[in-house]
Amino acid sequence: MSETLEVVRGVIEEVVGPEWAVDRPITMETSFGSDLELESIEFVALAEKLQARYEKVDFVRWLSEKELEEIIELKVGDVVTYIDTCR
């Protein structure tokens, strides 16, 4: 498992709570919408925490280039890949 995935998983657990994350393993294929069922405010909190961790990664620009349907269908792996390409 990649270091980036471990960091992203940890941040997701901070946002949704570790007890919730125990019931659902977070992998590259985990979707933010259907699997994690993140509310928009939780997604914003996730993006803010990741932005603080990875200062060179412009999540706002990346997300603004996506259509609403693409954002809804985002997977953890999409975020991990984007972070890795920016580093």
Secondary structure, 3 states (H helix, E strand, C coil): CCHHHHHHHHHHHHHHCHHHHHHCCCCCCCECCCCCCCCHHHHHHHHHHHHHHCCCCCHHHHHHCCCHHHHHCCEHHHHHHHHHHHC
